[in-house]
Amino acid sequence: MGTDSRPTMDMKLAAADGPARITFEPGGTAFTLAAGEFITLRLDPGLAPAVEIAVWSNGISVWLPYPGESDYIVLDSEGREVARLW
């Protein structure tokens, strides 16, 4: 992903009502967002069906498939890369 020609898709993850912690597993990378803030997960569209998302009152856990075999890019609300997972 990134500068090559492989297709990508974006998944928006938002804190709707108040502070929320978004954690990407199994690596444990986490972000805390204020109400209304969001981050975007960029990934290979073929992996999207295997992403597991668990939501609770103050957080979101995102379980990513195939750690170490695929790039996952986290973007801030301005579209800037803030993390590359695996």
N, C-alpha and C positions, 0 to 999 in steps of 0.2 A: 504494500500500500504506500501511499505517499506520492513520490514523483514518478513511479512507474505507471503502466497502463492498466493494472488490475482494477476491476470494479470495486467500489466501496459503497457502503451505506452508512447513514448517520442515525443514531438513536439518541433522542433528547431525554435527559433525566433532570427533573425539576423539583424544587422544594416549593410546594404549593402554599402551605399555611404558616410555616414557621421554620426555624432552623432545622435542617435535616443533614444527616451524615450519609454520604454515598460511599460505599465500600466495594471495591472490586476484589473478588476472590478467585482463585485461592491465594493470590499474592498479598492481599491486605492493604493495597493502596487506597487511601480514603481522602475525601474532600468534605468540608462542612460548608453548606450553603445557607444563606439567609432566605427568608420568604421571597418568592418570586425569582430567585436566581436559578440558573440552570447550567449544566455542562452537557457536552455531546460526546458520545462514544462512537468513534469511526471504526468500522470493521468490514471484513469480507462478507458480502450478503449471504453467501452459502453457509456461514456460521451462525447467522441470526436465529434460526429455529432452535439451536442448541443453547442459546443464552438463557439462563434462569434468573428471574428477577423476583425478589421477595421484598414486599413493602410493609412497613409498620409505621406507627404514629410519628416517629422522629427519625426515620432512616430508610435507606434502600440498600439491599445487598444485591450485587450483580455478579453471578457466577459465570465465568468465561470458559468456554470449551477449549481444549487442546493447548494448555499453557506451554509456552516454549516453541510452539510450532507456527504460531500466527502472530501478526502485529495487531495490537489494539491501540488506538490513539485517542487520548482524552483531550478535548478542546474546551476552552472557556467560552463564555457567551459572545465574545468578539471573534471567535474562530481561530484563536491562537492555540497552538499545541502547548499543553501544560504537563503532559505525561505520555510516555510510551510504555505500554505494559507488555512485557516479554519481548 
